[in-house]
Amino acid sequence: MKLDRHPRTWILFGFGLHLAAAAGATTYTVQVGPGGSMTFSPAVQTIFVGDTVHWVWQGYNHSTTSGSPDCTADGLWDSGVQYIGFTFDHTFLTPGTFSYFCIVHCSSGMTGTIVVNPPPVATQFHTLTPCRVVDTRGAVGPYGGPSLIAGADRTFVFGNQCGVPPTAVAVALNVVAVLPTDGPGFLTLWPAGLPRPLAATINYNLGVIRANNAIIPLGALADISAHCGQGTGTVDMVIDVNGYFQ
């Protein structure tokens, strides 16, 4: 039996969750009048507090002017009427929804919106002594058997297991696919209650025991769903946790 292990590989499923301290501010580019159009592209840009919007002129005789879509300026920013090659930046320091328009073509519908979300929540990583939470080779139970069935899902609660508090938002774990009866196959782990992502957490084949590391966000009940993606039969799964984010 071959053991195929990749201890340096970490799979991170973000699902919009910022698992580390918020990174530095980001600059987002909006095209002004691309292709001769009277539009901003994208017309709606979502950013975070502290980020900057960088408008780039692709057409003539346009402005980016803060104000309501009825063409009333509010004085927050105004580039003035500019031409191809001009750029204008504005940094957003408060959350909210900010409308703007081209002062020349507002009546023709040349408007845009910047949606500014609060800063991402920073989380802290807490290490744990590696501890086994799931082993489907064991007796039938919430963390044991039966084996995972091809095409089916199971959900496991990690809160209050192996030192993971119920308030944790993600766990660092090692997942092992053991003795699949068919292959190739894959396991996908994701926060319970959300749609299953397309990416696999680990891929395996018939006759191979394979392990991989992953960071998986937790669902509302501090739980994780697991999907067995193989043609027929079953596979056993072992999960050890070695840390959590909170």
Secondary structure, DSSP 8 states (H G I E B T S, - for coil): -EEEEEEEEEEE--TT---SS-----EEEEEESGGG-S-EESSEEEEETT-EEEEEE-SSSB--EEEETTTEEEEEEE--SB-TT-EEEEE--S-EEEEEE-TTTGGGT-EEEEEEE-------EEEEEEEEEEETTSSBSTTSBS-EETT-EEEEE-TTBTTB-TT-SEEEEEEEEE--SSSSEEEEEEETTS---SS-SEEE-TTEEEEEEEEEE--TTSEEEEEEEESSSEEEEEEEEEEEE-
